[in-house]
Amino acid sequence: MKRTLLIALWASFLFLPFKGVTAAAILFAAVFTGLTTIQLARKVGPKFLNIQNYAFFQTSVLPHFRSSILPFLLVVFLILPAVLKDYYLDVLIMAGIYVLLAVGLNVIVGFAGLLTLGFAAFYAIGAYTYAILNTKLGLGFWPSLPLAASFAAMTGVLLAIPALRLKGDYLAIVTLGFGEIVRLVLNNWDSFTNGPNGITGIEPPFFFGFSLGSLKAYYYLVFLFVIVSVIVIRRVEASRIGRAWIAIKENEIAAATMGIDTTKYKLYAFAFGTFWAGAAGILFAAKMRFISPESFTFMESVLILSMVILGGLGNTYGAVFGAFILVLLPEMLREVQQYRMLLLGMGLVILMVFRPQGLIGGTKRVHTGN
């Protein structure tokens, strides 16, 4: 109750300069009542249900619902271009690109437990690699795709080799510095990257001679990339490599004692995660037809990390969900543009206070023993 009261007071205090005392008092009452109701429902709700029915719901109904909701969502996303305007399709395309970034970072931070604050650097490397290959060498989207994504992954490994000597905050600072170095190099290497003016004239992807530059075609292309990334990452998560990552995250000393080569698997995590960042960069460059260093700032890295934390560290579907929320929600709040970032920030803080594991939560683990 004390925590709920403090959150309500804090929210009303932030709102006070915008709308005055009356509106702040109304917001205080609304936040306090809403949070109190949610807490009471979580504590008292199951007691009003028959315990056997409640257990049946948790073990049978809920897993079936989770397995059936995915095909339904796939169908919904397939038919969206037929009913949405171009503006909303454009927003969904950007959401899909951020999904690739979020699931890639989730491999490094969520699975292996390696805090990274310079992930936008690999996003930039993928985008600039395709832009240079296309504008200077005439290489198309599809031949450039494996080259640019692999180059981003190779860069991730080269960074990880010296950086993995550090842990925790120190590793985060090194990756943050790397992200700023990449941005400054792109901004100052005029002869190669065109500096702050950026690179223009980037071609969209073609498929058997047909351009995929229209919003509807590009939507389906990004949608395909998202599906492939989720399937591949889920398969790797369930493999020996994925289990090794989780073991390293939970207790690196114990993992090493059990024979896991922790350094090797950390390098795998960096390579695999940054590969998807490079792929997202290629899609971004091909969509925008223009890139510049201002698109890959430190705040991009913070935004991607926020998506992973919001959805739930170590949960692939959580990263997807978090990416969609942080891309779509600001657009939904555009009508209250003056307050939208305030409302979004308040919502994130409240979520982290009452559900620190994220909206969907992290990877579940099964503990066995006598």
N, C-alpha and C positions, 0 to 999 in steps of 0.2 A: 504493500500500500504506500509506503514511504517513497519507493522508487517511482510509482505512478504519479504521485503528487509532485515530485521534483521534475519529471518529464513535462507535465502539464504546465507548471510554472515557467519552465524554460521556454516552451513553445509560445506561450502567451507573451513572455518578455521579448522574444524576437519579433513578434508581430506588432508590438506596441508602437514602434516608430512609424509604421505604415498606416495603421487604421485608427489609432487612438485607444483610449482606455476601454470603451464599451465593447469594441470588437475583440480586444485582447481578453476581456473577461468572458465573452461568449466562447472564444476559442479554448480558454482554460476549462470551462465547463464541459465542452464537447470532447476534448482530448481526455480529460479525467474520467468522464462517464464511459467513453468508448473503451479505454484501456482497462478500466475496472470491470466492465461487462465481459470483455474477452478473457480476463484472468479468472473470473468466477465461472464462466462457461467451461474453461479448461479443467478447473478443479472439481466442479460439482456435476458437470454434464454426465460423465460415465456412471455416476451413482444412481441416476434416474433410469439407466438402461439395465435390463437384465444382464448379469455378468456373462452368462453363456452366450447370449446373442451378441454382446459386445466383442467377446473373444472370437466368435464366428465371423463378425464383420472385419476384424483386424486380420485374421488368418486366411479368409476365403474371399470375401467381397472386395476388400481394398486392393489386394494384389491383382485380382481379375480386372478391376476398374483401371488400374495403372497400365496393364498390358493392352487393354482395349482402347485407351485414350490416344495412344500414339498413332494407330492407323487412322483414327478420326481426324487428328490434327494434320496428318499428311494430306488427306483428301481436302481439308479446308484450305491449306496453303496452295494446293494445286489449282483450285478454282478461284482463288482471290484475284488474279489478274483480270478475270472476266467481269468483276463487279466493282473494282476499285479504280479511282482516278489515278492519273500519272504521279501526282504528288505523293500519294500514299504508297504507291509501288516503289518510288524512289527511296522513301524512308525504310521500307521493308528490305530493299536491296542493301542499304547501309547496315541495317540490323543483321542481315546474313553475313556480311563481311566481318562485323564485330563478333559474331558467333564464332567464326573461324579463329579470330584472335583470342577469344575467351577460352575456348576449348584447348587451344595450344598452350596458353599460359597455365591453364589448370593442370596440364601434364607436369609442368615444372614445379609450380607452387602447391597444387592440390595433391598430386600423387607422390612426388619425390620430396616435398617439403622444403624447396629451395626458393627463398624469397627473392624475387626479381623485380626491380623498379625501372628497368630500361628496355622493356619488351617492345616499345614502339620503334627501337632501332632496327630490329629484324623486320618489322613491318615496312620500314623505309627502305631497307636493303632489297627486299623483294620487289617493291614498287620501282625503285630506281634501276635495278638490274633489267627489268623488262623494258622500262622506258628507253634505256640506252641501247639495249639489243635491238629494239624496234626502230628507233629513230636514226641510229647511226649505222647499224648493220643490216637493217631491213628484215630482221627475223620476226616472224609472226607470233601470235599469242600461244598457240599450242606447242611449237618447238621451244619457246622461251619458258613455258611453265615449269618443266622439270629442272631446267638450268637455274632459273631464278630462285625457286623454292629450295633446291639443293645448295645453292650458294649461301642462302640465309641459314640453312642448317649447318653448313660447314663453318660459317662465321660464329654461330652459337657454340660449336665445339671448340673453336680456337679461343673464344673468350672463356669457356668453362675450364680449359686445361689449367691456366694459372689461377682463375678465380675460385675454383673449388677447394683451394687450400684454406679458404676462409669460410665462415659459417654465419648464419643469422644476419644481424644488422650489417656486419662488415661486408658480407656478400652482396647485400642489397645496395650498399653504397658504391661498390665496384660496378655493379650493373647499371646503377644510375649514372655514374660517370661515363660509362661506355655509351649509353644512350645520348648523352650530351655531346660526346666527342663525335659520334656519327652525324648528329644534326649539324654541328659546326663545320665538319668537313664538307658535307653536302652544301652548306650555305656559302662556303668560301672557295671551293674548287671550281671557279668560274669556267675554266677551259673544258672541264669534263662534265660537270653537272649543271652548268649554266647558272650557278649560284642562286641568289634569292629570287631571280626571275623564273626559275623552274624550267621544266621541260614541257613543251607543247607538241601537238601533232601526233600524239600516241594513238595507234590504231585500235579499234575494238576487235574482239575475236571474230573469226569467220569459221563457218562450219560447212564444208563442201561448197564453198563459193558464196554462201549466204551470210550476210552480216548479222551478228548477234548484238548490234549496237542499240536496238530499240529497247525500251524499258521492259516490255513484256518478255522478250527473248532473254534479256540479261537477268531478269528475275529468276527465270527457270534455270539459267546457268548457275547462278549463285545458290539457288535452292538445291541443285544437284551436288555442288561442292559441300554444302552443309550436311546433307544426308551421308555422303561418302565419308566425311570427316568424323561424324558421330559413330558410324558403324565401325570404321577402322580403329578409332580410339577405344571404343567399348571392347572390341576384340583384343586389343593390346592390353587393356586394363585387366581382362580376365586371364591373360597369359602369364607365363613365368616371369616375364619382364615386369608386368604390372604388379604382380605380387611382391616382387623384389623392391619396387619403388615404394609400395605401402610399408613394407618392413623397414626400409631405410628411414622413412618419415617418422614412423612410430618410435623406433629405437635403433639408431645407427650402429651402436656398439654391439647390441645383440644380433643385428643382421650380419655384421662382419664376423662375429663369433660363429654363426651358423654357416659360414662359407660363402656369403654373398660378396662379390667384388664391388664394394660401394662406389668407388671412383668410376668404374666402367659403367655402372647402371646410371649414375648421375650424368655422365656424358651422353648416354642414350636419351635421357630425359631432355637435356638441352637440345640435342639434335632433333628429336621427334617434335618437341614443342615449337621450336623456331621454324621448322619446316612449314607448319601451318600458318605461322606469321608471314613467311615469305609468300605463300599462296594467297593469303588475304591481301598482301601488298600488290600482287599482280592484278587481282580482281579490281582493286581500288584504282590503280593506274589506268586500266583498260576502261573502266567506267567513266572516270573523270576526264580522260584524254589530256590531262594536265596534272603535274605534281610539282610541289615546292616544299622546301624544308619546314614551312609553317604547319604542314599537315602532320608532322611527326614529333611534336613537342613532348616534354615530360608529362604534361597533363593527359596526353593520350595514354601513356603507360599507367597513370593513376586511374584513369577511367576503366581501362581493361581489367586492372586488378580489382577495382570495385565491383565489376560484373561478376568476377569469380567468387569474391567474398559474399556478395549478395545472394547468389544462387546456392552457395555451399561449397566450401573447399573440398576437393576430391570427388565431386559429383559431376559427371559430364552433362547430364540433363540440367543440373543446377546452373552450370556455366551458360548453357543455351538460354535458359529462362532469365538469368540475370542480364545477359546481353540484350535480350529483347526488351526487358523492362527499362533499362537505362537508356536505350535508344528511343523507344516509343513513348515513354512517360513524359519526357520534356516536350515532345510534340503535342501530346494530348493536353498538356497544361499551357499551351501557347496562348490560349484565350486570356489567361491571367499572367501575361508575360512578366509583369513587374514582380510577381511573387512566386513564379514557378520554381526557380532554383532554391528559394527559401523553403517552399513546401517539399520539394524533392529532398533537400538536405535534412529537414526535420524527419521525414519519413524514414530515411536511411539510418539516422541516429536511433530513432525509436525501435526500428527492426533489430539493430545490433545490440540494443540493451535487452530486449525481451526474447530475441531468438538469435544469439550469436553464432549458431551453427549455420545460418543462412536459411533461405526460404525452403529449400528442399533438403538441406543437410548434407553432410559429408558421406564418404564411403562407409557402408555398414560392414562390420566385421563379426565373424562368428567365432566365439570363444568356446573351446572344447576343453575338457579336462574331467578329472574324477571329482 
